């Protein structure tokens, strides 16, 4: 479907927990407080449909911006990996 790593796994480079406009599909699902389990049931070029544990269906629209970066490239993830002695 052409989704980039940043569009799927993106975090805001300056404020990853606060600036949710750059939290992309997978990272926003992981951080959400929706009842588990959550699953992606449809993906198109423009959006993804997510089903929560309660059966509610939500749309995540593809947002193309330069605000985010993949979580594995984020400075906080790299610092944690360095601290724990693992490769990011």
C-alpha positions as CSV (number, residue, x, y, z in Angstrom):
1,X,0.0,0.0,0.0
2,X,3.0,2.3,0.0
3,X,3.1,3.1,3.8
4,X,6.6,4.1,4.9
5,X,8.3,3.0,8.1
6,X,7.6,6.5,9.5
7,X,3.9,6.3,8.7
8,X,3.6,2.9,10.4
9,X,6.1,3.2,13.3
10,X,6.6,6.9,13.6
11,X,7.1,9.0,16.7
12,X,7.5,12.8,17.0
13,X,11.2,13.5,17.1
14,X,11.0,16.1,19.8
15,X,8.1,15.0,22.1
16,X,7.2,11.4,21.3
17,X,4.6,10.9,24.2
18,X,3.0,14.4,24.0
19,X,2.8,15.2,20.3
20,X,0.4,12.6,19.1
21,X,0.0,14.0,15.6
22,X,3.2,12.3,14.7
23,X,2.4,9.0,16.4
24,X,1.6,6.8,13.4
25,X,-0.4,3.6,13.0
26,X,1.5,1.0,15.0
27,X,2.9,3.3,17.7
28,X,-0.5,5.0,18.3
29,X,-2.1,1.5,18.7
30,X,0.6,0.5,21.2
31,X,0.1,3.7,23.2
32,X,-3.7,3.7,23.1
33,X,-5.9,3.0,26.0
34,X,-8.5,1.1,24.0
35,X,-9.6,-2.2,25.3
36,X,-7.3,-5.0,24.3
37,X,-7.0,-6.9,22.0
38,X,-6.7,-4.4,19.1
39,X,-6.2,-5.4,15.6
40,X,-5.9,-3.9,12.2
41,X,-8.7,-5.3,10.0
42,X,-8.3,-3.3,6.8
43,X,-5.5,-1.3,5.2
44,X,-5.9,1.0,2.1
45,X,-3.7,3.6,0.5
46,X,-5.3,6.3,2.7
47,X,-6.4,4.6,6.0
48,X,-6.4,1.6,8.2
49,X,-9.4,0.2,10.1
50,X,-8.7,-0.9,13.7
51,X,-11.0,-3.1,15.8
52,X,-10.9,-2.8,19.6
53,X,-11.6,-5.5,22.1
54,X,-15.1,-4.2,22.6
55,X,-15.8,-4.5,18.8
56,X,-15.6,-0.8,18.1
57,X,-14.1,0.1,14.7
58,X,-11.8,3.1,14.4
59,X,-10.2,4.7,11.3
60,X,-6.6,5.8,11.3
61,X,-6.0,8.1,8.4
62,X,-2.6,8.2,6.7
63,X,-0.9,11.4,7.6
64,X,2.1,12.4,5.6
65,X,4.4,14.7,7.5
66,X,8.0,15.3,8.3
67,X,7.3,15.4,12.0
68,X,8.0,11.8,12.8
69,X,10.7,9.2,12.5
70,X,10.6,5.4,13.0
71,X,10.7,4.4,16.6
72,X,14.0,2.5,16.2
73,X,15.7,5.7,14.9
74,X,14.4,7.9,17.7
75,X,17.1,9.3,20.1
76,X,15.2,8.0,23.2
77,X,15.2,4.5,21.8
78,X,18.9,4.7,21.0
79,X,19.7,6.0,24.4
80,X,17.8,3.2,26.1
81,X,19.5,0.6,23.9
82,X,22.9,2.1,24.7
83,X,22.1,2.1,28.4
84,X,21.0,-1.5,28.3
85,X,23.9,-2.6,26.1
86,X,21.7,-3.8,23.2
87,X,21.6,-2.9,19.5
88,X,18.8,-0.5,18.5
